[in-house]
Amino acid sequence: IAHQDKETDLSQSYNDLCLSVAVASFLRNSKVYPRQNPIPVTLSSVKMSASAATQRAGGVSHGSMAIKPPSHPTYDLKAVIKLALAEDAGDTGDVTCMATIPLDMEVEAYFLAKEDGIVAGIALAEMIFEQVDPSLKVEWMRKDGDYVHKGLKFGKVSGNAHKIVVAERVVLNFMQRMSGIATLTKLMADAAYPARILETRKTAPGLRLVDKWAVLIGGGRNHRMGLFDMVMIKDNHISAAGGIVNAIKSVDEYLKQKNLEMDVEVETRTLEEVKEVLEFVSGSKTRLTRIMLDNMVVPLENGDVDVTMLKDAVELINGRFETEASGNVTIETVHKIGQSGVTFISSGALTHSVKALDISLKIDTELALEVGRRTKRA
């Protein structure tokens, strides 16, 4: 995506933007949208068995893990995979495979990208193959975070045909969702610079860690994982506590009493609330680390947004705290918001409105490509 001017119009559609990711990957260090931690594209292959790819520390793959998943004290990724496989198999197993595929048949199947985008879920795919059959051999021509184009063969799995087909849909369900999240995150992260893009807790139930992992793979940052790792004082807390200052005081007292060390964020909705927070903290010791500026991006009738209020809030805070813009964040508006001076921009759309990236796993790739070309997906 060519960004020669900081006011580049980002109103083109999401699909058009996806087709431009290839160019964007070469402009990660451009003047307008430099990437602090660029994700390199690799053309080398990574070969391993599913079992070799998985280290026994929590069942998390490290063999081709370009980007590690975020941490969570209770989340069991292996259990999530087991549940996904179990809901597919039911109490009978794959009756079609048992009817049509000899149990001892060996095949090779290839991963095909049917859209341009950022691939994610490769390390997770290896974990799934490991659970289904540790003897399966996996080879990748790309790694998590790399760009793939429509029609590209970017991976291969070989071994027992029955096992590969059993794993196929679960692998693709995770990879397609994660790749869709990573692709949109990449676009938003580049457009938001110098602000950093965050997701929210608006993730699919049971897939919190997976969705947030995909955001990291796409070049975004993680917001709090859940209710346990950061204090986030939102509107309902403020109302119940009797005001924004009372809420901050209560948090400070609670953290001191429990001897807890963690970041504290407070949501503000008006410039008056921002001033109220700043007046309180100027004369008090507080654990507050970040101020959220919620819905201070005002949509206009012409489709543009007015960020005047957001800029005013940032100027009032004047670097004393991290700032986070929230509300009315889209691919069309994120660049303008990013130029306002905020530290972070959070977008629930990264995970709650994900458009899956079309990926397939095919034994007969020639026929698959022929059909893909006919349907303009290869």
FIKOLSE-79296 format. One record per residue: x, y, z of N, C-alpha, C, O in turn; residue in one letter. Coordinates in steps of 0.001 Angstrom, whole numbers, plus 500000, padded with zeros to 6 digits. Layout:
<atoms>
XYZXYZXYZXYZA
...
</atoms>
This chain:
<atoms>
500865498824500000500000500000500000500898501222500000501685501426500924I
500780502012498984501648503183498895501100504286499775499957504716499621A
501937504740500706501535505806501624502536506944501492503336507171502399H
502503507664500371503456508751500168503060509980500969503904510829501256Q
501792510087501334501328511246502082500635510770503349499920509769503318D
500832511466504458500261511039505737498736511115505749498091510525506616K
498162511836504794496717511946504737496149511049503627495066511306503100E
496897509994503282496441509068502233495037508583502514494714508225503646T
494206508568501496492823508127501661492774506622501817493231505883500945D
492205506159502959492109504734503237490675504232503076490277503253503708L
489902504912502222488488504572502109488227503408501157487075503007500994S
489265502851500523489039501701499666488581500527500498488830500470501702Q
487913499596499855487274498493500583488297497552501170489461497528500769S
487821496762502151488695495773502820489264494778501813490439494419501887Y
488424494330500865488915493352499886490015493934499017491003493261498725N
489846495189498603490900495832497814492180495959498620493277495785498088D
492041496262499901493214496397500761493934495068500907495164495012500933L
493146493987501004493771492664501132494664492368499936495719491753500085C
494247492803498751495033492555497556496329493355497553497233493078496765L
496420494349498437497600495204498484498579494822499571499602495486499741S
498286493761500313499158493384501425500559493040500933501538493281501638V
500664492479499730501978492103499195502901493305499133504069493228499514A
502363494416498649503183495622498567503468496158499962504562496648500242V
502468496058500835502647496576502196503791495892502908504499496520503695A
503984494596502637505039493860503332506424494402502989507366494242503765S
506547495038501830507843495594501449508018497035501935509095497620501815F
506915497603502496506982498987502957506888499091504464506539500144504999L
507198498001505153507073498018506603508034499012507246507796499465508365R
509105499351506557510055500303507125510003501656506413510973502414506431N
508849501951505781508714503229505088508614504370506096508421504135507289S
508745505608505613508708506761506503507356506905507189507284507317508347K
506286506567506476504965506805507019504546505715507984504042506011509067V
504749504441507607504319503344508457505460502385508736505357501216508364Y
506546502812509373507625501878509673507181500866510699506452501206511631P
507604499633510547507260498590511504508362498483512536509540498371512194R
507978498517513800508971498400514858509562496996514918510748496819515196Q
508709495991514650509160494606514649508673493938513374507731493147513416N
509302494245512228508815493700510969508845492183510973509762491565511515P
507818491590510354507733490143510260508334489736508925507729490007507887I
509495489099508905510159488795507647509429487724506853508825486813507420P
509492487847505545508962486812504663510079485824504362511182486223503991V
509794484533504522510805483523504266510371482625503136509196482271503041T
511295482252502279511013481339501181511577479959501453511459479061500620L
512187479786502610512768478490502935511705477561503500510692478013504034S
511940476279503381510999475286503871511377474854505276512554474814505634S
510356474529506072510547473974507399509926472591507391508722472457507175V
510737471549507624510254470181507602510322469584508993511308469760509708K
509264468875509374509274468205510669508087467270510760507103467425510037M
508185466302511647507016465500511958506170466280512936506658467183513615S
504892465926513004504013466624513938504516466471515368504430467408516162A
505032465312515694505510465094517057506772465884517344506953466377518457S
507656466011516347508888466775516550508588468258516699509351468993517327A
507469468698516119507135470123516167506598470545517511506540471739517805A
506203469592518335505560469933519596506445469593520770506797468432520979T
506805470604521537507534470389522767506517470159523875505407470688523813Q
506874469387524874505894468965525865505628469998526950504984469683527951R
506101471205526776505812472273527739504448472863527408504343473847526675A
503408472249527957502057472746527727501515472411526361500438472881525995G
502233471610525596501754471219524285501832472313523256501154472233522231G
502631473333523484502732474449522551503901474228521605505021473961522041V
503637474341520308504647474079519293505710475161519274505394476348519352S
506970474758519170508072475717519055508873475498517777509738476308517444H
508595474410517058509400474076515888509398475152514833510464475561514374G
508214475634514426508139476682513415507380477890513957506751478626513197S
507442478089515261506687479161515890507409480484515721508326480806516477M
506988481246514724507584482556514494507209483509515610508012484351516012A
505989483379516111505483484251517166504762483382518189503826482660517847I
505195483452519432504619482615520482503241483132520885502970484326520759K
502370482251521365501052482694521824501175483490523117502148483332523854P
500195484343523395500212485055524681499998484074525825499486482972525625P
500392484482527015500270483590528169498909483753528832498286484812528764S
498466482680529474497207482675530200497332481639531308497779480523531042H
496952481968532545497204481055533668496380479783533654496784478786534252P
495223479789532981494347478610533033493989478050531664493380476983531586T
494345478732530592493928478308529256494722477080528820495951477078528879Y
494026476047528387494644474800527948494414474639526451493350474191526024D
495412475006525658495276474978524210495078473551523687494327473328522737L
495758472593524314495585471200523898494156470732524148493611469957523363K
493552471194525227492167470818525518491205471435524505490214470810524128A
491496472660524065490667473308523047490726472521521742489706472313521086V
491929472085521371492087471271520162491332469951520308490637469519519388I
491472469321521463490792468045521716489278468197521585488604467332521025K
488748469311522109487313469569522023486881469766520570485837469265520153L
487690470498519808487360470744518405487334469436517608486455469229516771A
488296468566517873488332467270517193487159466390517631486570465680516816L
486828466442518915485759465598519448484392466008518915483553465149518640A
484156467322518764482852467747518270482677467359516805481550467190516341E
483785467215516071483728466788514674483516465275514572482761464805513721D
484182464524515440484136463062515359482881462468515990482449461381515606A
482290463177516960481132462633517644481458461325518342482570461137518835G
480483460416518383480714459134519044480987458009518066481087456848518464D
481111458349516766481305457323515735482610457479514979483204456487514559T
483066458717514800484236458966513979483840459327512563482656459490512267G
484815459453511695484588459878510316484079458694509487484864457894508976D
482778458602509367482196457457508657482520457492507168482641456440506541V
482662458682506596482986458784505173484396458281504904484626457543503945T
485341458681505751486714458183505611486770456666505753487426455979504970C
486074456160506762486107454713506995485496453947505835485858452799505578M
484558454594505130483896453930504009484681454024502705484570453147501848A
485478455090502552486090455351501238487602455259501203488172455070500129T
488271455386502334489739455454502331490326454253503066490023454047504242I
491154453463502400491814452343503084492615452841504284493254453890504218P
492577452101505355493223452531506593494729452701506448495335453485507178L
495345451972505508496801452030505372497265452918504219498450452919503887D
496362453667503610496746454505502460497588455695502912497257456350503901M
498685455979502186499555457133502448499398458144501312499384457768500140E
499279459428501661499115460479500649499900461725501054500439461823502156V
499943462670500119500436464013500385499301464982500116498589464841499121E
499122465961500986498101466987500800498749468357500952499629468554501790A
498302469294500131498932470620500082497968471707500571496772471684500281Y
498530472652501317497781473840501719497808474843500562498875475190500056F
496623475305500152496502476271499068495846477551499586494797477503500230L
496463478683499304495839479966499613494891480322498477495269480284497306A
493665480665498829492689481047497809492406482544497825491576483045497066K
493110483242498701493049484698498779494421485225499162495243484496499717E
494664486496498862495870487162499347495688487516500814494593487891501232D
496750487400501595496650487800502995497840487372503814498864486957503271G
497707487470505112498731487066506068498326485720506653497228485579507190I
499203484738506551498873483405507063499164483339508563500175483850509043V
498252482699509280498409482507510726497787481166511093496847480703510446A
498325480552512136497799479273512590498647478086512186498241476941512385G
499830478340511616500703477245511202501184476448512408501135475218512400I
501646477138513442502102476437514645500952475677515298501145474573515807A
499757476265515282498597475590515853498211474374515012497792473352515556L
498350474479513690498048473339512814498936472142513156498476471000513152A
500200472406513449501113471322513816500664470638515108500793469422515252E
500139471426516040499649470849517289498439469941517037498283468908517688M
497592470335516093496422469524515761496847468218515095496363467144515453I
497755468316514125498247467096513478498893466161514501498771464939514408F
499578466756515474500220465960516527499183465175517326499394464005517643E
498074465816517647497044465129518419496367464031517601496010462984518142Q
496190464264516309495522463269515460496438462095515158496026460938515252V
497704462398514787498657461331514443500074461904514479500461462640513571D
500846461579515508502204462125515637503145461739514498504199462356514343P
502790460734513699503689460308512622503536461138511353504329460983510424S
502548462004511292502358462835510099503545463776509920504050464342510890L
503988463939508675505109464817508337504574466125507761503732466125506863K
505076467233508292504592468546507864505746469356507294506838469379507862V
505504470014506181506510470879505552505852472213505209504771472254504622E
506520473296505582505974474629505329506920475441504459508135475414504650W
506352476160503507507107477105502693506892478544503165507503479475502641M
506048478709504125505826479992504783505716479738506285505562478597506722R
505795480807507064505595480675508505504561481701508954504195482599508196K
504097481559510184503101482487510711503570483926510549504689484273510927D
502699484762509980503014486170509775503487486495508380503641487667508039G
503724485472507557504170485721506190502991485987505260501858485587505527D
503291486673504163502289486963503143502103485749502234503078485101501851Y
500859485443501894500554484419500899499662485039499829498845485913500122V
499822484588498598498974485105497529498061484015496997498336482827497168H
497005484406496370496008483491495840496648482476494886497343482852493942K
496406481191495143496940480128494310498249479543494804498765478596494209G
498806480100495901500105479629496397499963478335497199499096478232498067L
500820477346496906500989476187497772502005476583498838503167476835498518K
501588476642500087502505477126501116502804476094502198503527476385503151F
502258474905502059502546473871503048502135472505502547501329472391501623G
502688471466503156502373470093502758502357469205503996503188469357504892K
501408468282504037501381467272505084501294465905504408500511465705503480V
502103464981504886502131463650504286502034462590505366502499462766506492S
501413461479504982501240460377505920499926459678505675499433459646504548G
499355459117506726498120458352506620496969459222506117496647460249506715N
496351458796505006495306459598504364494113459815505280493572460917505367A
493710458749505963492567458832506874492804459912507934491917460723508202H
493977459925508528494281460876509597494344462314509080493898463246509749K
494904462478507884495006463826507312493616464407507069493364465571507381I
492715463599506512491366464076506207490582464339507498489788465278507561V
490802463520508517490144463747509804490574465091510399489750465813510960V
491854465423510278492379466672510842492053467890509997492066469016510496A
491762467675508725491658468752507743490760469909508179491213471053508220E
489503469635508502488567470721508765488909471476510039488788472701510074R
489328470788511071489693471469512313490899472376512081490921473519512537V
491896471863511374493075472668511042492661473917510273493078475025510608V
491842473736509245491459474866508400490564475857509146490680477066508944L
489680475359510000488831476281510762489667477243511600489396478443511636N
490677476711512269491564477568513060492403478476512158492494479678512407F
493009477916511124493904478703510276493165479808509533493670480925509422M
491979479507509025491245480518508270490835481685509167490961482847508780Q
490347481369510361489968482436511287491186483248511713491154484478511686R
492255482566512105493454483266512558494061484104511440494524485219511682M
494064483574510216494637484310509083493797485537508747494342486574508370S
492477485430508880491625486593508667491905487685509679491981488863509329G
492058487291510941492385488256511997493752488888511735493908490105511835I
494733488061511401496092488561511169496145489507509974496870490502510000A
495383489204508929495386490046507729494819491425508029495409492438507653T
493675491466508706493089492763509044493965493514510050494116494733509962L
494541492778511006495423493424511989496610494079511313496985495200511656T
497209493378510341498361493931509616497998495248508940498745496223509015K
496843495265508280496403496478507605496162497610508606496570498750508383L
495497497279509701495184498297510709496441498789511425496580499981511698M
497357497864511726498581498242512437499434499180511595499977500158512109A
499553498887510313500337499751509436499688501127509293500370502151509311D
498353501135509149497648502404508977497638503241510253497619504470510187A
497651502582511421497555503291512699498838503969513113498800504883513937A
499982503557512573501278504066513010501294505601512999500802506210512049Y
501850506232514038502698505685515105501951505112516307502580504577517220P
500619505215516324499869504553517395499942503045517195500173502566516085A
499744502305518277499801500849518209498398500274518332497604500710519166R
498105499288517489496758498730517429496593497596518445497475496752518601I
495458497593519125495122496577520115493790495940519762492929496576519155L
493621494657520151492297494070520101491607494299521441492115495053522271E
490467493668521665489743493797522928489404492399523440489961491411522960T
488497492311524408488019491018524882486839490510524063486207489522524436R
486537491169522960485430490750522096485895489632521159485987489800519943K
486179488504521772486679487338521054485640486230521069484676486291521832T
485828485213520227484906484077520223485053483313521538486175483024521953A
483943482979522201484034482230523463484853480948523295484633480166522370P
485792480757524205486651479582524141487873479746523266488777478911523307G
487921480822522462489046481032521545489826482303521885490508482860521025L
489727482757523125490381484013523523491862484014523175492343484942522525R
492595482981523602494034482950523366494348482828521882495288483453521392L
493564482025521165493784481825519727493592483137518964494413483501518122V
492501483839519267492240485115518582493319486146518878493766486860517980D
493736486224520140494761487195520502496131486813519944496947487686519648K
496378485532519804497613485066519153497647485547517704498685485995517217W
496508485453517020496438485896515621496715487387515496497326487825514521A
496270488173516478496551489613516463498059489857516546498595490698515824V
498737489126517421500199489258517510500866488892516197501794489571515757L
500395487819515568500978487374514304500793488441513230501647488602512358I
499679489168513291499423490228512313500144491528512601500019492481511832G
500901491591513698501670492800513990501010493739514979501483494858515179G
499904493297515612499263494113516624499808493829518012500712493011518184G
499254494505518984499598494284520385498380493724521102497246493959520684R
498609492990522171497503492471522967497083493449524042497915494021524745N
495770493633524161495207494318525314495181493300526454495793492239526331H
494498493590527546494448492634528653493871491307528167492985491280527312R
494376490219528715493908488908528330492502488653528869491675488045528190M
492238489110530073490933488877530682490699489837531830491253490935531864G
489882489415532758489529490254533900490583490257534993490475491009535963L
491597489423534841492527489130535936493874489834535837494575489948536842F
494256490311534649495636490762534448495787492270534310496895492763534097D
494690493007534428494757494464534344493478495023534949492400494461534756M
493593496121535675492396496815536160491933497759535066492699498597534589V
490685497618534675490134498485533642488809499051534154487787498366534161M
488848500312534580487682500962535178486821501523534040487170502521533410I
485682500851533793484801501272532707483552501959533251483408502148534459K
482651502330532340481501503161532708480647502552533819480211503264534724D
480406501240533758479573500620534795480254500640536157479592500818537179N
481578500457536180482311500552537447482207501963538018482014502155539219H
482340502942537130482302504346537554480929504688538118480819505357539146I
479885504225537439478520504505537911478269503859539267477696504477540165S
478708502595539406478477501870540659479295502438541807478871502378542961A
480473502991541499481360503521542542481000504942542964481536505462543942A
480089505564542219479691506926542578480557508002541967480646509105542506G
481196507703540851481999508707540167483377508200539817483846507204540368G
484025508893538894485298508430538363486424508521539388487290507647539430I
486423509553540205487467509697541231487302508630542300488286508032542736V
486074508386542725485822507337543723486295505979543212486851505182543968N
486074505726541944486479504446541361487998504292541380488507503226541725A
488721505343541013490186505289541021490710505112542445491622504320542682I
490125505855543392490539505719544798490343504286545292491209503727545965K
489202503702544952488901502339545387489893501337544818490306500404545507S
490272501530543569491252500638542942492607500769543623493255499767543925V
493033502006543863494320502230544539494351501543545911495340500908546277D
493266501680546651493198501076547986493202499550547897493869498877548683E
492460499017546945492371497557546789493721496959546418494133495953546994Y
494408497568545466495706497043545031496729497103546156497551496199546306L
496677498169546943497593498293548082497282497232549136498186496596549678K
496004497051549414495578496080550420495970494654550030496406493867550870Q
495809494332548743496097492982548256497550492814547802497959491722547406K
498315493885547860499714493869547434499852493377545993500661492498545696N
499049493961545112499031493576543702499723494631542851499581495831543084L
500462494168541876501118495060540919500552494776539531500787493707538968E
499815495723538985499295495580537629498905496949537090498700497904537839M
498810497012535757498426498269535123496977498597535446496154497709535672D
496680499903535462495330500384535731494941501362534622495675502300534311V
493777501119534038493254502009532999491880502499533416491103501753534012E
491580503749533106490259504293533386489660504817532090490350505434531279V
488395504569531907487681505040530720487110506428530967486453506667531980E
487366507346530033486764508677530077485938508875528813486286508382527740T
484840509604528961483935509793527823483782511253527421483234511559526361R
484265512148528265484177513589528000485486514255528410486281513685529157T
485693515451527918486871516210528327486774516593529808487793516742530483L
485549516750530306485365517059531719485863515903532583486485516126533621E
485590514660532155486076513501532912487595513413532859488230513060533853E
488186513733531707489649513743531594490234514753532581491197514451533286V
489652515945532629490139516977533553489963516550535005490816516824535849K
488849515877535289488584515413536654489644514401537089490126514446538220E
490002513486536181491035512492536480492380513174536705493087512869537666V
492725514094535819494020514767535914494129515618537172495194515704537783L
493030516238537549493036517050538775493251516158539998493988516521540914E
492608514996540008492768514082541145494195513556541247494796513585542321F
494740513073540126496064512440540181497174513460540418498265513088540850V
496914514752540141497951515763540353498268515941541835499356516388542197S
497300515585542694497541515754544128497521514450544894497511514457546125G
497514513338544195497435512036544870498367511038544194498625511117542993S
498865510100544993499642509009544453498674507941543961497792507512544705K
498829507516542730497879506585542140498593505532541310499727505727540871T
497909504406541101498446503335540268498038503501538800498406502684537957R
497296504534538504496789504729537146497933504797536134498916505508536342L
497792504046535033498834504034533998498325504466532623499106504910531782T
496998504334532394496484504628531052495087505237531150494285504860532005R
494818506176530268493488506788530186492873506444528837493437506756527788I
491710505795528875490984505509527638490137506710527255489456507298528095M
490185507065525993489410508177525449488324507562524570488534507319523381L
487166507316525172486132506523524520485173507390523714484639508384524207D
484971506990522464484025507674521560484298509166521432483373509970521322N
485566509522521448485955510906521181486310511107519711486763512180519312M
486100510065518912486192510144517455484767510277516948483969509349517078V
484444511433516368483059511739516000482851511507514504483509512149513685V
481941510595514136481675510347512712480939511521512066480071512137512684P
481295511821510822480658512900510071479766512316508982479901511150508613L
478863513131508477477909512657507475478588512237506180478074511378505464E
479742512834505868480437512505504620481292511241504729482002510887503789N
481222510563505879481986509334506067483321509540506739483965508575507149G
483749510790506859485001511102507547484744511132509062483616510935509514D
485793511378509825485645511524511278486325512804511742487281513285511133V
485801513340512838486376514525513472487127514058514712486530513487515625D
488439514300514745489262513855515884489677515027516770490616514909517558V
488984516153516645489338517352517424489276517081518919490198517434519655T
488195516458519370488035516168520793489119515215521281489640515365522386M
489446514251520460490501513291520808491842514004520966492573513756521925L
492160514879520033493416515622520102493454516517521335494486516634521995K
492319517147521643492261518010522830492541517206524098493241517674524997D
491989515997524162492210515149525336493671514747525451494235514749526545A
494285514404524325495700514028524315496563515189524786497521514993525533V
496225516398524350496985517572524767496828517830526265497787518217526932E
495635517618526789495414517797528222496274516821529035496876517198530041L
496321515587528592497086514550529303498588514798529174499346514571530116I
499010515267527996500376515752527783501455514739528177502470515099528773N
501224513476527839502248512458528061502361511929529467503219511089529736G
501515512395530383501608511927531766501143510473531921501568509764532833R
500275510056531023499777508686531021499701508182529590499623508971528649F
499723506868529431499400506284528140497961506647527796497130506824528686E
497671506757526507496314507059526073495840505992525090496634505414524349T
494543505746525098493958504727524217492676505263523603491736505612524318E
492638505328522285491421505732521581490551504504521347491042503439520974A
489250504674521574488309503568521391487009504116520818486553505195521197S
486424503358519902485155503772519320485319504379517945486181505233517734G
484483503933516994484506504406515600485846504158514921486308504964514114N
486465503022515263487741502641514659487472501664513517486972500562513743V
487800502063512312487655501207511131488920501331510289489792502150510579T
489011500516509250490169500618508359490203501979507665491269502460507280I
489014502604507507488960503914506873489359505042507815489846506077507359E
489160504863509133489390505952510083490676505813510896491133506780511505T
491258504622510907492344504349511856493590505199511596494298505553512540V
493865505527510349495048506342510055494919507738510675495859508243511289H
493751508350510508493535509688511051493596509667512578494144510579513198K
493029508623513174493084508482514632494523508316515089494921508874516112I
495303507552514336496697507308514683497561508544514648498603508593515302G
497142509546513891497894510800513801497537511776514919498094512871514977Q
496617511397515809496139512313516845497082512419518031496947513331518847S
498036511499518140498964511521519263498673510477520324499396510400521317G
497615509653520141497303508614521128498379507524521098499029507300520077V
498550506855522239499520505764522330498994504506521671499703503837520920T
497715504186521968497103502959521477495753503257520834495098504253521142F
495360502364519934494012502368519360493463500961519522494072500000519052I
492316500830520183491732499497520353490559499314519402489763500226519178S
490475498101518847489422497801517880488850496413518139489543495409517977S
487599496362518536486940495073518721486720494342517418486604493117517397G
486661495101516316486392494494515008487473493513514582487210492625513771A
488673493652515108489750492730514737489365491283514992489770490387514252L
488586491055516035488239489686516399486739489392516371486349488243516161T
485877490414516579484444490087516625483780490123515255482664489625515108H
484432490695514253483846490762512910484822490210511875484937490733510767S
485513489153512256486572488621511402486020488020510112485013487312510124V
486688488309509011486425487673507723487521486636507502488688486987507323K
487147485374507515488133484304507394488861484377506052488267484712505027A
490155484057506075490932483979504841490719482594504243490832481588504944L
490414482540502961490075481270502305491338480441502064492223480841501307D
491406479284502717492537478352502603491969476957502446490944476637503049I
492616476117501643492167474732501512493343473783501682494503474188501608S
493025472511501912494023471444502022493595470358501045492562469719501243L
494380470143499993493952469275498896494981468191498588496187468435498572K
494470466992498344495308465890497877495539466042496382496676465925495925I
494485466300495607494594466521494162494669468018493913493650468674493693D
495875468550493950496020470002493841495769470510492423495305471637492251T
496061469711491417495858470172490040494378470414489776494004471439489206E
493538469473490191492104469653490016491610470825490866490759471602490434L
492157470939492081491756472033492961492101473388492344491313474331492421A
493280473477491733493685474730491090492841475017489860492524476172489578L
492471473962489118491621474140487947490262474705488360489749475637487741E
489691474125489417488405474623489920488585476035490473487721476890490280V
489705476284491161489962477589491712490049478668490638489542479776490811G
490699478328489526490799479303488444489428479568487833489128480692487430R
488603478536487765487264478699487208486406479611488089485582480375487587R
486610479522489404485836480336490354486596481576490798486174482278491718T
487735481844490130488557483026490408489077483027491847489174484080492478K
489410481830492362489982481712493711491341481028493662491785480447494652R
492002481096492506493353480530492374494063481233491238495216480921490943A
</atoms>
